[in-house]
Protein backbone atom coordinates (compact mmCIF):
# COMPACT_ATOMS: atom_id res chain seq x y z
CA UNK A 1 0.00 0.00 0.00
CA UNK A 2 2.84 2.36 0.85
CA UNK A 3 4.46 1.69 -2.52
CA UNK A 4 1.21 2.56 -4.30
CA UNK A 5 0.98 5.86 -2.37
CA UNK A 6 4.59 6.66 -3.25
CA UNK A 7 3.90 5.92 -6.92
CA UNK A 8 0.83 8.15 -6.88
CA UNK A 9 2.74 10.98 -5.20
CA UNK A 10 5.65 10.68 -7.65
CA UNK A 11 3.23 10.63 -10.60
CA UNK A 12 1.43 13.79 -9.46
CA UNK A 13 4.76 15.54 -8.83
CA UNK A 14 5.88 14.67 -12.37
CA UNK A 15 2.55 15.83 -13.74
CA UNK A 16 2.84 19.12 -11.87
CA UNK A 17 6.37 19.68 -13.17
CA UNK A 18 5.24 18.91 -16.73
CA UNK A 19 2.35 21.35 -16.35
CA UNK A 20 4.74 24.11 -15.27
CA UNK A 21 6.96 23.34 -18.28
CA UNK A 22 3.94 23.39 -20.59
CA UNK A 23 2.91 26.80 -19.29
CA UNK A 24 6.42 28.14 -19.82
CA UNK A 25 6.57 26.75 -23.35
CA UNK A 26 3.16 28.11 -24.32
CA UNK A 27 3.99 31.50 -22.84
CA UNK A 28 7.31 31.64 -24.69
CA UNK A 29 5.66 30.59 -27.97
CA UNK A 30 2.96 33.25 -27.61
CA UNK A 31 5.60 35.92 -27.01
CA UNK A 32 7.60 34.80 -30.07
CA UNK A 33 4.45 34.61 -32.21
CA UNK A 34 3.52 38.16 -31.20
CA UNK A 35 7.05 39.35 -31.99
CA UNK A 36 6.77 37.75 -35.44
CA UNK A 37 3.42 39.42 -36.16
CA UNK A 38 4.75 42.73 -34.83
CA UNK A 39 7.66 42.34 -37.27
CA UNK A 40 5.21 42.13 -40.17
CA UNK A 41 4.41 38.44 -40.56
CA UNK A 42 0.71 37.73 -41.00
CA UNK A 43 -1.05 34.93 -39.18
CA UNK A 44 -1.78 33.35 -42.54
CA UNK A 45 1.92 33.39 -43.50
CA UNK A 46 2.95 31.90 -40.16
CA UNK A 47 0.28 29.21 -40.38
CA UNK A 48 1.33 28.39 -43.96
CA UNK A 49 4.90 28.02 -42.71
CA UNK A 50 3.70 25.41 -40.20
CA UNK A 51 3.51 27.48 -37.04
CA UNK A 52 0.63 26.91 -34.65
CA UNK A 53 -2.00 29.61 -34.34
CA UNK A 54 -1.85 30.83 -30.74
CA UNK A 55 -5.64 30.61 -30.52
CA UNK A 56 -5.33 26.83 -30.88
CA UNK A 57 -2.77 26.38 -28.13
CA UNK A 58 -3.79 24.96 -24.76
CA UNK A 59 -5.02 27.58 -22.34
CA UNK A 60 -2.82 27.37 -19.30
CA UNK A 61 -2.67 29.42 -16.15
CA UNK A 62 0.57 30.54 -14.59
CA UNK A 63 0.88 28.23 -11.63
CA UNK A 64 3.47 26.60 -9.45
CA UNK A 65 3.73 22.84 -9.19
CA UNK A 66 1.56 21.71 -6.28
CA UNK A 67 3.22 20.57 -3.10
CA UNK A 68 2.43 16.93 -2.33
CA UNK A 69 1.29 17.89 1.17
CA UNK A 70 -1.66 19.76 -0.36
CA UNK A 71 -3.27 16.49 -1.37
CA UNK A 72 -5.48 14.83 1.20
CA UNK A 73 -5.06 11.07 0.91
CA UNK A 74 -8.51 10.61 2.48
CA UNK A 75 -10.12 12.14 -0.64
CA UNK A 76 -9.02 9.24 -2.88
HTML snippet that shows the backbone in 3Dmol.js (N, CA, C, O; Angstrom):
<script src="https://3Dmol.org/build/3Dmol-min.js"></script>
<div id="view" style="width:600px;height:400px;position:relative"></div>
<script>
const pdb = `
ATOM      1  N   UNK A   1       0.826  -1.198   0.000  1.00  0.00           N
ATOM      2  CA  UNK A   1       0.000   0.000   0.000  1.00  0.00           C
ATOM      3  C   UNK A   1       0.867   1.258   0.000  1.00  0.00           C
ATOM      4  O   UNK A   1       0.573   2.234  -0.690  1.00  0.00           O
ATOM      5  N   UNK A   2       1.937   1.212   0.786  1.00  0.00           N
ATOM      6  CA  UNK A   2       2.836   2.360   0.847  1.00  0.00           C
ATOM      7  C   UNK A   2       3.478   2.618  -0.513  1.00  0.00           C
ATOM      8  O   UNK A   2       3.622   3.768  -0.928  1.00  0.00           O
ATOM      9  N   UNK A   3       3.863   1.546  -1.203  1.00  0.00           N
ATOM     10  CA  UNK A   3       4.464   1.690  -2.525  1.00  0.00           C
ATOM     11  C   UNK A   3       3.485   2.340  -3.502  1.00  0.00           C
ATOM     12  O   UNK A   3       3.884   3.170  -4.318  1.00  0.00           O
ATOM     13  N   UNK A   4       2.222   1.971  -3.423  1.00  0.00           N
ATOM     14  CA  UNK A   4       1.206   2.564  -4.296  1.00  0.00           C
ATOM     15  C   UNK A   4       1.065   4.061  -4.007  1.00  0.00           C
ATOM     16  O   UNK A   4       0.958   4.862  -4.936  1.00  0.00           O
ATOM     17  N   UNK A   5       1.064   4.440  -2.736  1.00  0.00           N
ATOM     18  CA  UNK A   5       0.977   5.857  -2.369  1.00  0.00           C
ATOM     19  C   UNK A   5       2.192   6.627  -2.872  1.00  0.00           C
ATOM     20  O   UNK A   5       2.067   7.751  -3.358  1.00  0.00           O
ATOM     21  N   UNK A   6       3.375   6.010  -2.751  1.00  0.00           N
ATOM     22  CA  UNK A   6       4.592   6.656  -3.245  1.00  0.00           C
ATOM     23  C   UNK A   6       4.531   6.835  -4.760  1.00  0.00           C
ATOM     24  O   UNK A   6       4.926   7.878  -5.281  1.00  0.00           O
ATOM     25  N   UNK A   7       4.040   5.829  -5.458  1.00  0.00           N
ATOM     26  CA  UNK A   7       3.900   5.921  -6.918  1.00  0.00           C
ATOM     27  C   UNK A   7       2.920   7.018  -7.303  1.00  0.00           C
ATOM     28  O   UNK A   7       3.169   7.771  -8.244  1.00  0.00           O
ATOM     29  N   UNK A   8       1.817   7.112  -6.587  1.00  0.00           N
ATOM     30  CA  UNK A   8       0.828   8.155  -6.878  1.00  0.00           C
ATOM     31  C   UNK A   8       1.419   9.539  -6.632  1.00  0.00           C
ATOM     32  O   UNK A   8       1.225  10.455  -7.431  1.00  0.00           O
ATOM     33  N   UNK A   9       2.140   9.685  -5.522  1.00  0.00           N
ATOM     34  CA  UNK A   9       2.739  10.977  -5.200  1.00  0.00           C
ATOM     35  C   UNK A   9       3.789  11.358  -6.245  1.00  0.00           C
ATOM     36  O   UNK A   9       3.833  12.505  -6.688  1.00  0.00           O
ATOM     37  N   UNK A  10       4.634  10.401  -6.640  1.00  0.00           N
ATOM     38  CA  UNK A  10       5.647  10.676  -7.653  1.00  0.00           C
ATOM     39  C   UNK A  10       4.981  11.050  -8.978  1.00  0.00           C
ATOM     40  O   UNK A  10       5.430  11.971  -9.660  1.00  0.00           O
ATOM     41  N   UNK A  11       3.927  10.348  -9.339  1.00  0.00           N
ATOM     42  CA  UNK A  11       3.230  10.629 -10.597  1.00  0.00           C
ATOM     43  C   UNK A  11       2.633  12.030 -10.603  1.00  0.00           C
ATOM     44  O   UNK A  11       2.708  12.724 -11.617  1.00  0.00           O
ATOM     45  N   UNK A  12       2.044  12.455  -9.497  1.00  0.00           N
ATOM     46  CA  UNK A  12       1.435  13.788  -9.460  1.00  0.00           C
ATOM     47  C   UNK A  12       2.508  14.869  -9.411  1.00  0.00           C
ATOM     48  O   UNK A  12       2.303  15.966  -9.931  1.00  0.00           O
ATOM     49  N   UNK A  13       3.644  14.577  -8.796  1.00  0.00           N
ATOM     50  CA  UNK A  13       4.759  15.541  -8.829  1.00  0.00           C
ATOM     51  C   UNK A  13       5.255  15.718 -10.261  1.00  0.00           C
ATOM     52  O   UNK A  13       5.477  16.842 -10.712  1.00  0.00           O
ATOM     53  N   UNK A  14       5.427  14.604 -10.976  1.00  0.00           N
ATOM     54  CA  UNK A  14       5.884  14.669 -12.366  1.00  0.00           C
ATOM     55  C   UNK A  14       4.865  15.396 -13.237  1.00  0.00           C
ATOM     56  O   UNK A  14       5.234  16.174 -14.117  1.00  0.00           O
ATOM     57  N   UNK A  15       3.602  15.142 -12.992  1.00  0.00           N
ATOM     58  CA  UNK A  15       2.549  15.826 -13.740  1.00  0.00           C
ATOM     59  C   UNK A  15       2.576  17.324 -13.461  1.00  0.00           C
ATOM     60  O   UNK A  15       2.433  18.126 -14.384  1.00  0.00           O
ATOM     61  N   UNK A  16       2.756  17.704 -12.223  1.00  0.00           N
ATOM     62  CA  UNK A  16       2.841  19.122 -11.869  1.00  0.00           C
ATOM     63  C   UNK A  16       4.033  19.794 -12.529  1.00  0.00           C
ATOM     64  O   UNK A  16       3.918  20.911 -13.033  1.00  0.00           O
ATOM     65  N   UNK A  17       5.175  19.121 -12.528  1.00  0.00           N
ATOM     66  CA  UNK A  17       6.367  19.680 -13.171  1.00  0.00           C
ATOM     67  C   UNK A  17       6.147  19.823 -14.674  1.00  0.00           C
ATOM     68  O   UNK A  17       6.546  20.826 -15.266  1.00  0.00           O
ATOM     69  N   UNK A  18       5.518  18.830 -15.291  1.00  0.00           N
ATOM     70  CA  UNK A  18       5.239  18.907 -16.727  1.00  0.00           C
ATOM     71  C   UNK A  18       4.267  20.042 -17.035  1.00  0.00           C
ATOM     72  O   UNK A  18       4.386  20.700 -18.068  1.00  0.00           O
ATOM     73  N   UNK A  19       3.312  20.271 -16.148  1.00  0.00           N
ATOM     74  CA  UNK A  19       2.351  21.349 -16.349  1.00  0.00           C
ATOM     75  C   UNK A  19       3.045  22.707 -16.288  1.00  0.00           C
ATOM     76  O   UNK A  19       2.732  23.601 -17.075  1.00  0.00           O
ATOM     77  N   UNK A  20       3.979  22.863 -15.363  1.00  0.00           N
ATOM     78  CA  UNK A  20       4.738  24.111 -15.265  1.00  0.00           C
ATOM     79  C   UNK A  20       5.561  24.314 -16.532  1.00  0.00           C
ATOM     80  O   UNK A  20       5.632  25.428 -17.051  1.00  0.00           O
ATOM     81  N   UNK A  21       6.187  23.247 -17.036  1.00  0.00           N
ATOM     82  CA  UNK A  21       6.962  23.338 -18.279  1.00  0.00           C
ATOM     83  C   UNK A  21       6.067  23.673 -19.462  1.00  0.00           C
ATOM     84  O   UNK A  21       6.455  24.457 -20.328  1.00  0.00           O
ATOM     85  N   UNK A  22       4.885  23.094 -19.510  1.00  0.00           N
ATOM     86  CA  UNK A  22       3.940  23.389 -20.588  1.00  0.00           C
ATOM     87  C   UNK A  22       3.564  24.862 -20.575  1.00  0.00           C
ATOM     88  O   UNK A  22       3.545  25.513 -21.620  1.00  0.00           O
ATOM     89  N   UNK A  23       3.267  25.384 -19.395  1.00  0.00           N
ATOM     90  CA  UNK A  23       2.909  26.803 -19.287  1.00  0.00           C
ATOM     91  C   UNK A  23       4.045  27.682 -19.783  1.00  0.00           C
ATOM     92  O   UNK A  23       3.816  28.652 -20.505  1.00  0.00           O
ATOM     93  N   UNK A  24       5.264  27.345 -19.397  1.00  0.00           N
ATOM     94  CA  UNK A  24       6.423  28.143 -19.819  1.00  0.00           C
ATOM     95  C   UNK A  24       6.599  28.081 -21.329  1.00  0.00           C
ATOM     96  O   UNK A  24       6.884  29.096 -21.964  1.00  0.00           O
ATOM     97  N   UNK A  25       6.432  26.901 -21.903  1.00  0.00           N
ATOM     98  CA  UNK A  25       6.569  26.750 -23.349  1.00  0.00           C
ATOM     99  C   UNK A  25       5.501  27.505 -24.113  1.00  0.00           C
ATOM    100  O   UNK A  25       5.799  28.170 -25.105  1.00  0.00           O
ATOM    101  N   UNK A  26       4.264  27.409 -23.664  1.00  0.00           N
ATOM    102  CA  UNK A  26       3.162  28.112 -24.321  1.00  0.00           C
ATOM    103  C   UNK A  26       3.365  29.617 -24.208  1.00  0.00           C
ATOM    104  O   UNK A  26       3.156  30.347 -25.176  1.00  0.00           O
ATOM    105  N   UNK A  27       3.765  30.077 -23.046  1.00  0.00           N
ATOM    106  CA  UNK A  27       3.991  31.505 -22.842  1.00  0.00           C
ATOM    107  C   UNK A  27       5.107  32.015 -23.750  1.00  0.00           C
ATOM    108  O   UNK A  27       4.980  33.077 -24.359  1.00  0.00           O
ATOM    109  N   UNK A  28       6.186  31.267 -23.837  1.00  0.00           N
ATOM    110  CA  UNK A  28       7.312  31.642 -24.694  1.00  0.00           C
ATOM    111  C   UNK A  28       6.894  31.661 -26.162  1.00  0.00           C
ATOM    112  O   UNK A  28       7.266  32.572 -26.901  1.00  0.00           O
ATOM    113  N   UNK A  29       6.122  30.657 -26.588  1.00  0.00           N
ATOM    114  CA  UNK A  29       5.660  30.586 -27.970  1.00  0.00           C
ATOM    115  C   UNK A  29       4.762  31.778 -28.296  1.00  0.00           C
ATOM    116  O   UNK A  29       4.891  32.388 -29.357  1.00  0.00           O
ATOM    117  N   UNK A  30       3.855  32.106 -27.379  1.00  0.00           N
ATOM    118  CA  UNK A  30       2.963  33.246 -27.609  1.00  0.00           C
ATOM    119  C   UNK A  30       3.751  34.542 -27.745  1.00  0.00           C
ATOM    120  O   UNK A  30       3.435  35.375 -28.594  1.00  0.00           O
ATOM    121  N   UNK A  31       4.768  34.715 -26.919  1.00  0.00           N
ATOM    122  CA  UNK A  31       5.604  35.915 -27.008  1.00  0.00           C
ATOM    123  C   UNK A  31       6.330  35.972 -28.350  1.00  0.00           C
ATOM    124  O   UNK A  31       6.388  37.029 -28.978  1.00  0.00           O
ATOM    125  N   UNK A  32       6.881  34.844 -28.792  1.00  0.00           N
ATOM    126  CA  UNK A  32       7.604  34.801 -30.065  1.00  0.00           C
ATOM    127  C   UNK A  32       6.649  35.011 -31.237  1.00  0.00           C
ATOM    128  O   UNK A  32       7.000  35.677 -32.210  1.00  0.00           O
ATOM    129  N   UNK A  33       5.456  34.453 -31.150  1.00  0.00           N
ATOM    130  CA  UNK A  33       4.454  34.613 -32.208  1.00  0.00           C
ATOM    131  C   UNK A  33       4.062  36.084 -32.326  1.00  0.00           C
ATOM    132  O   UNK A  33       3.939  36.613 -33.431  1.00  0.00           O
ATOM    133  N   UNK A  34       3.868  36.739 -31.184  1.00  0.00           N
ATOM    134  CA  UNK A  34       3.525  38.162 -31.195  1.00  0.00           C
ATOM    135  C   UNK A  34       4.665  38.978 -31.786  1.00  0.00           C
ATOM    136  O   UNK A  34       4.427  39.909 -32.555  1.00  0.00           O
ATOM    137  N   UNK A  35       5.895  38.637 -31.436  1.00  0.00           N
ATOM    138  CA  UNK A  35       7.049  39.350 -31.992  1.00  0.00           C
ATOM    139  C   UNK A  35       7.099  39.181 -33.510  1.00  0.00           C
ATOM    140  O   UNK A  35       7.432  40.123 -34.229  1.00  0.00           O
ATOM    141  N   UNK A  36       6.771  37.994 -33.997  1.00  0.00           N
ATOM    142  CA  UNK A  36       6.772  37.753 -35.444  1.00  0.00           C
ATOM    143  C   UNK A  36       5.685  38.571 -36.135  1.00  0.00           C
ATOM    144  O   UNK A  36       5.925  39.146 -37.196  1.00  0.00           O
ATOM    145  N   UNK A  37       4.492  38.630 -35.542  1.00  0.00           N
ATOM    146  CA  UNK A  37       3.424  39.424 -36.161  1.00  0.00           C
ATOM    147  C   UNK A  37       3.727  40.912 -36.056  1.00  0.00           C
ATOM    148  O   UNK A  37       3.401  41.677 -36.963  1.00  0.00           O
ATOM    149  N   UNK A  38       4.344  41.324 -34.965  1.00  0.00           N
ATOM    150  CA  UNK A  38       4.750  42.728 -34.829  1.00  0.00           C
ATOM    151  C   UNK A  38       5.814  43.101 -35.862  1.00  0.00           C
ATOM    152  O   UNK A  38       5.913  44.258 -36.269  1.00  0.00           O
ATOM    153  N   UNK A  39       6.608  42.112 -36.282  1.00  0.00           N
ATOM    154  CA  UNK A  39       7.659  42.344 -37.274  1.00  0.00           C
ATOM    155  C   UNK A  39       7.118  42.329 -38.702  1.00  0.00           C
ATOM    156  O   UNK A  39       7.862  42.563 -39.654  1.00  0.00           O
ATOM    157  N   UNK A  40       5.814  42.052 -38.848  1.00  0.00           N
ATOM    158  CA  UNK A  40       5.214  42.128 -40.169  1.00  0.00           C
ATOM    159  C   UNK A  40       4.696  40.825 -40.747  1.00  0.00           C
ATOM    160  O   UNK A  40       4.065  40.834 -41.804  1.00  0.00           O
ATOM    161  N   UNK A  41       4.944  39.711 -40.087  1.00  0.00           N
ATOM    162  CA  UNK A  41       4.408  38.444 -40.564  1.00  0.00           C
ATOM    163  C   UNK A  41       2.911  38.395 -40.279  1.00  0.00           C
ATOM    164  O   UNK A  41       2.463  38.813 -39.210  1.00  0.00           O
ATOM    165  N   UNK A  42       2.146  37.890 -41.227  1.00  0.00           N
ATOM    166  CA  UNK A  42       0.714  37.731 -40.999  1.00  0.00           C
ATOM    167  C   UNK A  42       0.460  36.360 -40.390  1.00  0.00           C
ATOM    168  O   UNK A  42       1.281  35.451 -40.510  1.00  0.00           O
ATOM    169  N   UNK A  43      -0.682  36.226 -39.740  1.00  0.00           N
ATOM    170  CA  UNK A  43      -1.047  34.925 -39.179  1.00  0.00           C
ATOM    171  C   UNK A  43      -1.136  33.880 -40.281  1.00  0.00           C
ATOM    172  O   UNK A  43      -0.735  32.732 -40.092  1.00  0.00           O
ATOM    173  N   UNK A  44      -1.656  34.277 -41.414  1.00  0.00           N
ATOM    174  CA  UNK A  44      -1.784  33.351 -42.544  1.00  0.00           C
ATOM    175  C   UNK A  44      -0.403  32.857 -42.993  1.00  0.00           C
ATOM    176  O   UNK A  44      -0.217  31.667 -43.243  1.00  0.00           O
ATOM    177  N   UNK A  45       0.560  33.777 -43.092  1.00  0.00           N
ATOM    178  CA  UNK A  45       1.917  33.386 -43.496  1.00  0.00           C
ATOM    179  C   UNK A  45       2.550  32.442 -42.473  1.00  0.00           C
ATOM    180  O   UNK A  45       3.182  31.451 -42.838  1.00  0.00           O
ATOM    181  N   UNK A  46       2.374  32.756 -41.208  1.00  0.00           N
ATOM    182  CA  UNK A  46       2.945  31.905 -40.164  1.00  0.00           C
ATOM    183  C   UNK A  46       2.292  30.527 -40.159  1.00  0.00           C
ATOM    184  O   UNK A  46       2.974  29.514 -40.001  1.00  0.00           O
ATOM    185  N   UNK A  47       0.984  30.489 -40.330  1.00  0.00           N
ATOM    186  CA  UNK A  47       0.282  29.208 -40.378  1.00  0.00           C
ATOM    187  C   UNK A  47       0.716  28.399 -41.593  1.00  0.00           C
ATOM    188  O   UNK A  47       0.896  27.185 -41.499  1.00  0.00           O
ATOM    189  N   UNK A  48       0.887  29.070 -42.742  1.00  0.00           N
ATOM    190  CA  UNK A  48       1.326  28.387 -43.961  1.00  0.00           C
ATOM    191  C   UNK A  48       2.738  27.823 -43.790  1.00  0.00           C
ATOM    192  O   UNK A  48       3.086  26.811 -44.398  1.00  0.00           O
ATOM    193  N   UNK A  49       3.540  28.481 -42.966  1.00  0.00           N
ATOM    194  CA  UNK A  49       4.902  28.017 -42.709  1.00  0.00           C
ATOM    195  C   UNK A  49       4.935  26.882 -41.682  1.00  0.00           C
ATOM    196  O   UNK A  49       5.999  26.332 -41.397  1.00  0.00           O
ATOM    197  N   UNK A  50       3.775  26.535 -41.130  1.00  0.00           N
ATOM    198  CA  UNK A  50       3.696  25.411 -40.203  1.00  0.00           C
ATOM    199  C   UNK A  50       3.660  25.781 -38.737  1.00  0.00           C
ATOM    200  O   UNK A  50       3.697  24.904 -37.874  1.00  0.00           O
ATOM    201  N   UNK A  51       3.589  27.067 -38.445  1.00  0.00           N
ATOM    202  CA  UNK A  51       3.515  27.481 -37.041  1.00  0.00           C
ATOM    203  C   UNK A  51       2.083  27.370 -36.536  1.00  0.00           C
ATOM    204  O   UNK A  51       1.129  27.578 -37.286  1.00  0.00           O
ATOM    205  N   UNK A  52       1.946  27.043 -35.265  1.00  0.00           N
ATOM    206  CA  UNK A  52       0.630  26.915 -34.652  1.00  0.00           C
ATOM    207  C   UNK A  52       0.021  28.286 -34.415  1.00  0.00           C
ATOM    208  O   UNK A  52       0.707  29.217 -33.993  1.00  0.00           O
ATOM    209  N   UNK A  53      -1.257  28.401 -34.685  1.00  0.00           N
ATOM    210  CA  UNK A  53      -2.002  29.613 -34.337  1.00  0.00           C
ATOM    211  C   UNK A  53      -2.130  29.634 -32.817  1.00  0.00           C
ATOM    212  O   UNK A  53      -2.518  28.635 -32.212  1.00  0.00           O
ATOM    213  N   UNK A  54      -1.808  30.761 -32.204  1.00  0.00           N
ATOM    214  CA  UNK A  54      -1.851  30.834 -30.741  1.00  0.00           C
ATOM    215  C   UNK A  54      -3.255  30.593 -30.195  1.00  0.00           C
ATOM    216  O   UNK A  54      -3.401  30.169 -29.049  1.00  0.00           O
ATOM    217  N   UNK A  55      -4.274  30.851 -30.982  1.00  0.00           N
ATOM    218  CA  UNK A  55      -5.642  30.614 -30.520  1.00  0.00           C
ATOM    219  C   UNK A  55      -5.923  29.119 -30.340  1.00  0.00           C
ATOM    220  O   UNK A  55      -6.863  28.743 -29.640  1.00  0.00           O
ATOM    221  N   UNK A  56      -5.110  28.273 -30.969  1.00  0.00           N
ATOM    222  CA  UNK A  56      -5.332  26.829 -30.877  1.00  0.00           C
ATOM    223  C   UNK A  56      -4.431  26.152 -29.846  1.00  0.00           C
ATOM    224  O   UNK A  56      -4.468  24.932 -29.687  1.00  0.00           O
ATOM    225  N   UNK A  57      -3.633  26.940 -29.157  1.00  0.00           N
ATOM    226  CA  UNK A  57      -2.767  26.378 -28.125  1.00  0.00           C
ATOM    227  C   UNK A  57      -3.572  26.106 -26.860  1.00  0.00           C
ATOM    228  O   UNK A  57      -4.620  26.715 -26.647  1.00  0.00           O
ATOM    229  N   UNK A  58      -3.087  25.195 -26.023  1.00  0.00           N
ATOM    230  CA  UNK A  58      -3.789  24.960 -24.756  1.00  0.00           C
ATOM    231  C   UNK A  58      -3.817  26.227 -23.915  1.00  0.00           C
ATOM    232  O   UNK A  58      -2.847  26.984 -23.879  1.00  0.00           O
ATOM    233  N   UNK A  59      -4.913  26.444 -23.256  1.00  0.00           N
ATOM    234  CA  UNK A  59      -5.020  27.581 -22.344  1.00  0.00           C
ATOM    235  C   UNK A  59      -4.497  27.115 -20.988  1.00  0.00           C
ATOM    236  O   UNK A  59      -5.050  26.215 -20.357  1.00  0.00           O
ATOM    237  N   UNK A  60      -3.427  27.751 -20.572  1.00  0.00           N
ATOM    238  CA  UNK A  60      -2.822  27.368 -19.301  1.00  0.00           C
ATOM    239  C   UNK A  60      -2.705  28.587 -18.412  1.00  0.00           C
ATOM    240  O   UNK A  60      -2.523  29.708 -18.885  1.00  0.00           O
ATOM    241  N   UNK A  61      -2.810  28.350 -17.134  1.00  0.00           N
ATOM    242  CA  UNK A  61      -2.670  29.422 -16.153  1.00  0.00           C
ATOM    243  C   UNK A  61      -1.266  29.362 -15.591  1.00  0.00           C
ATOM    244  O   UNK A  61      -0.671  28.289 -15.485  1.00  0.00           O
ATOM    245  N   UNK A  62      -0.742  30.519 -15.231  1.00  0.00           N
ATOM    246  CA  UNK A  62       0.567  30.540 -14.590  1.00  0.00           C
ATOM    247  C   UNK A  62       0.392  30.008 -13.178  1.00  0.00           C
ATOM    248  O   UNK A  62      -0.292  30.606 -12.347  1.00  0.00           O
ATOM    249  N   UNK A  63       1.019  28.884 -12.932  1.00  0.00           N
ATOM    250  CA  UNK A  63       0.885  28.234 -11.632  1.00  0.00           C
ATOM    251  C   UNK A  63       2.245  27.702 -11.190  1.00  0.00           C
ATOM    252  O   UNK A  63       3.201  27.669 -11.966  1.00  0.00           O
ATOM    253  N   UNK A  64       2.307  27.301  -9.970  1.00  0.00           N
ATOM    254  CA  UNK A  64       3.470  26.599  -9.450  1.00  0.00           C
ATOM    255  C   UNK A  64       3.065  25.140  -9.296  1.00  0.00           C
ATOM    256  O   UNK A  64       1.891  24.836  -9.086  1.00  0.00           O
ATOM    257  N   UNK A  65       4.021  24.251  -9.397  1.00  0.00           N
ATOM    258  CA  UNK A  65       3.726  22.839  -9.186  1.00  0.00           C
ATOM    259  C   UNK A  65       3.191  22.667  -7.768  1.00  0.00           C
ATOM    260  O   UNK A  65       3.738  23.240  -6.826  1.00  0.00           O
ATOM    261  N   UNK A  66       2.132  21.886  -7.613  1.00  0.00           N
ATOM    262  CA  UNK A  66       1.556  21.715  -6.279  1.00  0.00           C
ATOM    263  C   UNK A  66       2.495  20.947  -5.360  1.00  0.00           C
ATOM    264  O   UNK A  66       3.226  20.057  -5.795  1.00  0.00           O
ATOM    265  N   UNK A  67       2.462  21.303  -4.107  1.00  0.00           N
ATOM    266  CA  UNK A  67       3.215  20.574  -3.098  1.00  0.00           C
ATOM    267  C   UNK A  67       2.451  19.299  -2.777  1.00  0.00           C
ATOM    268  O   UNK A  67       1.225  19.336  -2.678  1.00  0.00           O
ATOM    269  N   UNK A  68       3.126  18.189  -2.615  1.00  0.00           N
ATOM    270  CA  UNK A  68       2.427  16.935  -2.335  1.00  0.00           C
ATOM    271  C   UNK A  68       1.611  16.988  -1.055  1.00  0.00           C
ATOM    272  O   UNK A  68       0.615  16.275  -0.932  1.00  0.00           O
ATOM    273  N   UNK A  69       2.012  17.816  -0.101  1.00  0.00           N
ATOM    274  CA  UNK A  69       1.291  17.894   1.168  1.00  0.00           C
ATOM    275  C   UNK A  69      -0.088  18.528   1.011  1.00  0.00           C
ATOM    276  O   UNK A  69      -0.898  18.476   1.936  1.00  0.00           O
ATOM    277  N   UNK A  70      -0.367  19.134  -0.161  1.00  0.00           N
ATOM    278  CA  UNK A  70      -1.663  19.762  -0.365  1.00  0.00           C
ATOM    279  C   UNK A  70      -2.732  18.745  -0.733  1.00  0.00           C
ATOM    280  O   UNK A  70      -3.918  19.071  -0.776  1.00  0.00           O
ATOM    281  N   UNK A  71      -2.313  17.521  -0.997  1.00  0.00           N
ATOM    282  CA  UNK A  71      -3.272  16.492  -1.366  1.00  0.00           C
ATOM    283  C   UNK A  71      -3.670  15.702  -0.132  1.00  0.00           C
ATOM    284  O   UNK A  71      -2.816  15.224   0.614  1.00  0.00           O
ATOM    285  N   UNK A  72      -4.957  15.572   0.073  1.00  0.00           N
ATOM    286  CA  UNK A  72      -5.477  14.826   1.200  1.00  0.00           C
ATOM    287  C   UNK A  72      -5.694  13.390   0.759  1.00  0.00           C
ATOM    288  O   UNK A  72      -6.537  13.131  -0.100  1.00  0.00           O
ATOM    289  N   UNK A  73      -4.967  12.472   1.319  1.00  0.00           N
ATOM    290  CA  UNK A  73      -5.064  11.073   0.912  1.00  0.00           C
ATOM    291  C   UNK A  73      -6.434  10.484   1.233  1.00  0.00           C
ATOM    292  O   UNK A  73      -6.817   9.468   0.653  1.00  0.00           O
ATOM    293  N   UNK A  74      -7.177  11.105   2.145  1.00  0.00           N
ATOM    294  CA  UNK A  74      -8.509  10.613   2.482  1.00  0.00           C
ATOM    295  C   UNK A  74      -9.509  10.880   1.376  1.00  0.00           C
ATOM    296  O   UNK A  74     -10.584  10.281   1.368  1.00  0.00           O
ATOM    297  N   UNK A  75      -9.184  11.775   0.428  1.00  0.00           N
ATOM    298  CA  UNK A  75     -10.117  12.135  -0.639  1.00  0.00           C
ATOM    299  C   UNK A  75     -10.025  11.201  -1.832  1.00  0.00           C
ATOM    300  O   UNK A  75     -10.687  11.439  -2.842  1.00  0.00           O
ATOM    301  N   UNK A  76      -9.227  10.150  -1.750  1.00  0.00           N
ATOM    302  CA  UNK A  76      -9.016   9.241  -2.879  1.00  0.00           C
ATOM    303  C   UNK A  76     -10.249   8.485  -3.212  1.00  0.00           C
ATOM    304  O   UNK A  76     -10.245   7.676  -4.139  1.00  0.00           O
TER     305      UNK A  76
END
`;
const viewer = $3Dmol.createViewer("view");
viewer.addModel(pdb, "pdb");
viewer.setStyle({}, {cartoon: {color: "spectrum"}});
viewer.zoomTo();
viewer.render();
</script>
